[in-house]
Amino acid sequence: MYLYPDEGAEFGFLKNPHVDSREGITGHIDLIRIRFGYIHLLDFEPMAAKQKYAMPQLLVYALALSARTEI
C-alpha cells in the first residue's frame, strides 16, 4: 500500500522528523480478510509485542487502503 505525501500530510501523527515529508509512505499488508462486512488487515510481525510502531503501522495501512479504494 502507499500514501502520497499530500494524503499523509493531513494526519498530524504521520509527521516524523526522521521521515522526509516530501516522500510518500509505502508498506505491505500480509493479509486482507473481509468477514461479516468488516475488513480485517493483518500484518504478521513475529516480535510485535516488542515493536513500538506495530499498531500505528496498521493504521497507516488502513488509511492507505481507504485512499486507494475510496472506502
Contacts in CASP RR format, 6 or more apart in sequence:
PFRMAT RR
TARGET T0000
AUTHOR 0000-0000-0000
METHOD contacts of the structure
MODEL  1
MYLYPDEGAEFGFLKNPHVDSREGITGHIDLIRIRFGYIHLLDFEPMAAK
QKYAMPQLLVYALALSARTEI
1 26 0 8 1.000
1 27 0 8 1.000
1 28 0 8 1.000
1 29 0 8 1.000
1 61 0 8 1.000
1 64 0 8 1.000
1 65 0 8 1.000
1 68 0 8 1.000
2 24 0 8 1.000
2 25 0 8 1.000
2 26 0 8 1.000
2 27 0 8 1.000
2 64 0 8 1.000
2 68 0 8 1.000
3 14 0 8 1.000
3 24 0 8 1.000
3 25 0 8 1.000
3 60 0 8 1.000
3 63 0 8 1.000
3 64 0 8 1.000
3 67 0 8 1.000
4 24 0 8 1.000
4 67 0 8 1.000
5 21 0 8 1.000
5 22 0 8 1.000
5 23 0 8 1.000
5 24 0 8 1.000
7 63 0 8 1.000
7 64 0 8 1.000
7 67 0 8 1.000
8 14 0 8 1.000
8 24 0 8 1.000
8 25 0 8 1.000
8 63 0 8 1.000
9 21 0 8 1.000
11 63 0 8 1.000
13 56 0 8 1.000
14 25 0 8 1.000
14 60 0 8 1.000
15 21 0 8 1.000
19 25 0 8 1.000
25 60 0 8 1.000
25 64 0 8 1.000
27 60 0 8 1.000
27 61 0 8 1.000
27 64 0 8 1.000
28 43 0 8 1.000
29 41 0 8 1.000
29 42 0 8 1.000
29 43 0 8 1.000
29 61 0 8 1.000
29 65 0 8 1.000
30 42 0 8 1.000
30 43 0 8 1.000
30 44 0 8 1.000
31 40 0 8 1.000
31 41 0 8 1.000
31 42 0 8 1.000
31 44 0 8 1.000
32 39 0 8 1.000
32 40 0 8 1.000
32 41 0 8 1.000
32 42 0 8 1.000
32 65 0 8 1.000
33 39 0 8 1.000
33 40 0 8 1.000
33 42 0 8 1.000
34 40 0 8 1.000
39 65 0 8 1.000
39 71 0 8 1.000
41 58 0 8 1.000
41 61 0 8 1.000
41 62 0 8 1.000
41 65 0 8 1.000
43 54 0 8 1.000
43 57 0 8 1.000
43 58 0 8 1.000
43 61 0 8 1.000
45 51 0 8 1.000
45 54 0 8 1.000
48 54 0 8 1.000
65 71 0 8 1.000
END
